[in-house]
């Protein structure tokens, strides 16, 4: 991997002084044709690199044959070509080719259509060609990038860069103008493509925690002694609904939600793991004995492996959520409830293992969603996101409370004066007899505004009748209350624009 340390704009390239125009180019092969093309046969080719020799230019071509096979050829030419140029080559003999430029529509773009890629759009691509040049004593590189995302996916883009980008490397950049890009540095950020893939995999594996809790409550005394103790410790971590009205109890529940387990491990805070929900789930898995084809040692090892299930790139980043991270479209909030199929009746040990693994995956889905939404905007504003889920006990029922906290700060202003911090809080839960509820609130300089959404009309009317009382309690707590409303339905869901940031991967 190579970190890009410069984020200066990269203007679109001007044609090199020695680049060929529309004239045909005579090429001499520097190695045998090896039967790729017979005399008179043609194929498409792309110039992937150019080196200047004493009296000629060495061009490396990527040849695409009619059957789809690709091959690389080293050729010599009396004139240069443009890196990334699309050619049609015809074999005139076993050692010579005649190259003709493809039509303009097949050539790399020299400017960006801002109608399709507005300023601020993040593009990802793979370097397909590179050419070094000297101008006024300065070294620059003509780089051709094949776009992997956006409406222009599949198109090639030609840029000038002060950095040597190796063909095959992956790059990410933000559009700054029709002829200007800014490459995004690594600086410890996540590979967003891997993050998106992991989120998709987690989504398929995850299951709601209440399924596991119900299975443990049903089996109870029938569990083996060690497993029963681990189950009791897990059930003991679930607070009563009434406890969540106490600020200290709520803070303890947030801290022990499992979202910060890896951060604590990285920080060496092992003594604080006793009350951690994810740690309790991992201990429960480690206690599951006698599964088909396993030994107690293998089962314990499987439990330990669950601790490694979160990829290394995510574990490292969980300890530094304040860093800038790449983000695709944010994971939907709230995460829908998902109970595994065919889990009716009394749960056996294999069923409990499946439910526990699904619960761990759901917790990790929230963790990865937090990473995907944590970012820095082009103006320097830092957005840090924590997304988690707290199970609460209401008599024998388990009520999941989903929470998303976001802190927005101006990083540039933070260096010169006290920054303004904007907090956003979203809550989602479904509690009888109220039904599904969602709360959205914003807090800035002691001023609070909030909207409450109730899916049931009767619940919405009940909340509206209590809004004045809620305003009085918030005012008594020292807050300035602005907007405070309740609506029937659900909050609008739509795409969110985020800044995606990645690295250049030289091994791709």
N, C-alpha and C positions, 0 to 999 in steps of 0.2 A: 504494500500500500504506500502511496505517496500523498502526503498532506499538501493541499494547496494553501499556501500562506498568503497569497495576494488575492484581494477581492476588487482590484481596480477594474474599471470598465474595459472590455475587450472590443475595440471597434471592428467592424467588418473589414475584411482584407481587400487591398487593392491588388490587381493582377501583378505578378512579378514581371520585371523588365524583360526576362527571357522567355516568358510563357508563350506557348504556341497559340495561334489564332485558329481559324477554321481549316487551315491547310493540313493535308495529310502528313503523318509523321512516320518516317522509316525507322524501324527498330531492328536491332540485331540481338539475337538471343545469346546470353552468356552461359547457357547450359543447354544440353540437348532437349529437343521438344518432347521426347519420350512418347510419341504417338498421340499427343493431346489433340493436335490439329493436322490434318493432311493438307497438302497444297490446295488452295482455293476455298478451304473451309473457314468459317467466321465464328466469332464468339464475342460476347460482351466482356469488358474488362474495366477495372477501376485502378487508377494510380494511387497506390497506398504510401509510397515514399519516393523521395528524389534525393540523389547525392550528386554533387558536381565534381567531375573529374577534370583532368588537364585540358583535354580537347573535346569532351563530350559530357553527357549526363547519364547517370545510371538510374533507370526507372524500375521500380518494383511494381508489378501488376498483379492484381487478383483477377484471375480468369474464371468466368462462369460459363460452362459448356451447356449445350442444348439439353443434356440429360440432367442438369442441375448440379453436376459435380463441379467443385471449385479447386483451383490449383494456383500456385504462386509462381510467377516467372520473373527472372532477373534479365533486364534488357539494357542495351546501350543505345543512346540516341544523340544525334548532333545538336538537337535542340531540347530545351526543357519542356515540361508540361505543367499543368496546375495540379497540385495535390488534390485528390478526390475526384479528378475529372473522369467522366464516364466516356469510355471509348468503345468503338467497334473495331476489333482487330481481325485481319484476314491474313492467313499464312500464305506467303508467296514462295516459300521453300521450307526446308526442314530447319533452317536457322534464321529466317527473316520473317518479319511481320510488317504489315502496313496498317497503321492506326488512324482512325477518323473519329473526330469528336461527335458524340451523340447530340441530338437536338437540345436546345436550351432547356426544355422542360425536364430533361433527364439529368441535368447538371446540378451540383449543390447550390442551395440558395445563398445569395450574397447579402440579403437583407431579410428582416422579419416582417411579416404581415401583422401589424398590431391589431387588426380586426380579429384575427384568429388567436393571437397570443398577446393580450394587452400587457402594458407595463406592470411589472410585479409578478407575472406568471413565472412559475418555476418549471424549468424543463430539465429532463434527464436524457442522457444520450451516451452512446458508445463511440469512442474515437476509432475511426476507420482509416485515417490517413494523416500523415504529418510531414511537413517540409520545413527545413531550417533555411533562413535567409539572413543576409547582412544588409543593413541600410543605415548610412551615416554612422558607422561604427557600432550600431546597436544590433544585437541578435534577436530575432523574432522567429516565430514558428507559425506557418500556415497549417491549421488543424481542421480536419473535416469530421463532423460529428453526425452520426446517424441517430435521429431522435427516437426515443423509446416511449414517450408519453405525449399527451396533448393531441389536439386535432391534426397535427402535422406528423404524427407517428409514422415512421418509415421514410420520411424525407431526410435529406442530408443538408447540413448547414456548414458553411465555410467561414471560419473566423481566424483572426490573427491573435496570437497569445504570446505573452512574454515567458510563458512556461512551456517546457518540453513535455508534451503529453504523448505517452506511448500508445500506438495503435492497440486496441483491445481494452484500454482502460475505460472506466465508467466515470462520467462527470455529471455534475448538477450545477445549474446556473439560473439566475433570475434575469428576466428581461428588463432592461433599463431603457431601451429605445429600439427603433427599427434597425439600428446598426450598432447596438451596444449591449453587452451581457456582463454580468458579474458572477464569476465562479464562486462557489460556496466552499469554505474551508472545512476540513475534518474537525480539528480542535476537540476531539473526544466525542463528536456527535454520533448518533446511531445511523446505521444503514437503513434508511426508511423502507427500502424494498423488502429487506429481511423482516423488518418489523411488521409490515403489512401482511406478509406471508404467515408470520407467526400468529397474528391476530386472527386470520382466517382459520388456521388450524385449531386455535384455542376455541373459537366459536363453535366448531363442530364437536369438540370434545367436552365442553363445559356442561354442567348441570347445576340446578339450584341447590343450595345447601339444605333447604327444608326437606328434600327427599332423603338425604342422609340422616338428618335429625329424626325424622319419622321412623326410619328403619331401626335406628339405635333405641328409640323409645319403645318400639314394638318388641324387639328381641330381648332387651334388658338383661334379666338374670340368666338367660340361656347362653350368653357369651362366655368364652373362656375367661379365666380370672384376669390375666394380663390385659386382654383386649377390653374387658369390662371396666378396668381401672382407667384405661386411656379414653374410653367412651364417656365415663363419668366426668373426667377432667374437661373434655371438650364441651359436654352439656353444661358444666358449671361455669363456663366462660360466657354463656348467653345471658345477657342482662334482662331483667323484667322491664316491661314497657314503662312502668312508672319511674324507674330509675333514670330514664333518659331525660326527665325534666330537670335533673340536677346537673349543673355545669361541670362539676368535677367528674361525675360518673360518665357523662357524655365524652369528656376529654379522654378518660381512661379507655372507653370503648373504641374511640377513634384510634388511639395509639396501639391498641391490641387487635385491630381489625385484620392484621396479616399483611396489609399493604406495605408495611415498613420492615418486614422481616429481613430482607436481604441487606437493606441499609444498616440495620443493627449488626448483622453478621460482619459486614465490611468494616464497621466501626468498632468491632470487638465487644459489643454490648450484650454478651451472652447471658448475663445475669438477668436481663429484662425479658427473656423469651418465655418465661413461665406463663404469662398471661396473653400470649400471642396466639391468635386463632389459627393462622396458617401452620405455626409450629405444632399446635395440638393436632391438626389434621395429619401432618407428616408422622407424628408419633403414633397416631391411630393406625395408619397404614403399616408402619414398622412392626406393629403387634399382631398383624393378621397372620396366623400360622396355618400350616396344613393345606394350602391351596394345591389343586391338581398340578403335578409336575414340579413342585417346589419343595425346598427344605427350609427349616426355620432360618438358617443362615441366609439362604437366597431370598427369602421373604423380607428379612430385615434389610438386606442389601437393596431390594426393590424399593423399600420405604425410603432408604437413603437416596436412591436415585431420583425419587420424586423431588427431593430438595435441589436436584440439578436440572429439573425440567425447564425452569426458566432459563433461556439461552444466556450465555456469558455476556453478550452485548447488553442485554437488558439488566442482568444482575449488577453489572458495573455501573450502569446509569442510574439505578434506583437510589444509589447513595448520593446522587448529585442532580436532583430534579431541577435545581435552579439553572443548570446549563441549558444552552440552546439545543433543541432537538428537532430533527426533521419531523414533519407531520403531514400525513395525507388527510383526507377528509376524516374528521373526528368520528370515533365510534359512537353509535347512537346511544343516547341517554333518555330514559333508563334502559338497562339491558333487560330484554324480555325474560320472564320466568321460563325455565326449561326443566321439565322433569323427564328422566330417562324412561324409555318404553319397557314394558314387560317387567315391572317391578312390583306387581301386586302380590299380596300374601306376605307371610313371614319371610324376612330376608335371611339368606344364608351368608356365609363368610365371603363367598365370591361376589355376591350382590353388594355387600357392604364395601368391598374393595372398589368395585366399579363406581358406586355412589361417592366414595371418598375421593377417588381420582377425578371425577367430574366436578366435585366441589372445589378441589385445588385448581383445576383448569379455569373455573369461573372466576376465582379470586385473581388468578394470573391475567385473565382477560381484562379485568378492571385495572390491574397494574400497567399492562401494555397500553391500554386506552389512555391512561394518564400520560405516558411517555409520548404517544402519538399527538397529543394536544398541547404539549409543552413546547414552546417555540419563542423565537425572537422575530419581530416584524422588521421590515426595512428601515423604519424610523427609530429603531433601537428599543422599542417597547418589549419588555419581557413578560411572557404569559406562562405561569407555572400552574399545572393542573394536578390535582389529586382526586382520583375516582375510586370509590370503595363501596362496600356493602356491609351493613351491620344487621345480624339477626337479632330480633328482640322476641321475648317470650310474653305472650298474652294468654294467661292460663296455660292450656296445653297446646295452643297454636303458636307457630313461629311466624312472625311478621318481618319480612326483610325490608330494611330501610336502605335505599340507595342514595348515596351522597356524592355530589361533585363540587369540589372547592376550587376556585380559580383566583389567583393573585396576579394582578397586572401592575407592572412598575415601569417607569421610564428609566432605562439603564443609564442613559447619558446624563440625565438630571441628577441621578443618584450620586454621581461623582462630584458634583458641585454644591448641591444643597439637599435638604431633606426631601426625598421623593414623595409624590402623591401615590398612595396605594389604593387601587380599586379592587374590592373583593366581590366575587360573585359566588352565590351558593345556590345549588339546585338540590331539591329533595324529591324523592318519589317513593310512595308506599301504598299498600292496599290493605285497609283495616276495616273489619266489619264494625258497625253497619254503614260506615261512610263510603266505602268503595274506593276505587283508585283516586289518589290525590298526587298532585305535583306542585311544588313551591319553587318559585324563582325569586331571588332577592339580590340586591346590589347595595353595597355599603361603601361610601366615599366620604372621608372627613367627617364621620359621625352622622351622616345623613343616609337614611335607609329608605329604599323603595322596594316594593314587593308585589308580585302577582301570584295568586293561588288559582289552580285549575282543578276543578272537580268534574269527574265524568258524569256523575248523577246530578240531575237537576235539583232534587231535594237537598242534597248535600251542599250544593252551591248556594242555595237560598239560606240554609242554616248558617254557613260561614259568613255570608254578607251581613246577616243580622248581628254577628259577633265582631265585625271589623272595628267598630268604635271602641269596644272593650279591649281588643288587641292593640289598637293605637295608643290607648291610655297606658297599658302595661309597658309598651316599648318606650314611650315618653318617660315613664317613671324610671326606666333603666338607663336614662341619660342619652337616648338617641333622638335625633331630629327625624321625624317621619314625614316623608313626601308622599309618593303614590302608594296606595294600599288598596288593592282591588281583588275581586274573586270572579272568575269566569267559569261558565259551564263548558266542558269539553276537554281537550288536551292541547298543550302548547304546540305551536306550528313547528314542523320539522323541515329543515331545508339544508342544502349544502353550505358548508362553511369554508371560506377561503383561508388557507393556512400556508405558512412558508415551509417548504420541504427542503431539507438540508442534508447533503450526503458527502461521500468522499470520492476520491479518484482511486479506483482499485486497479493497480497495475497487473494483478494476477488474473483478471477477468478474461 
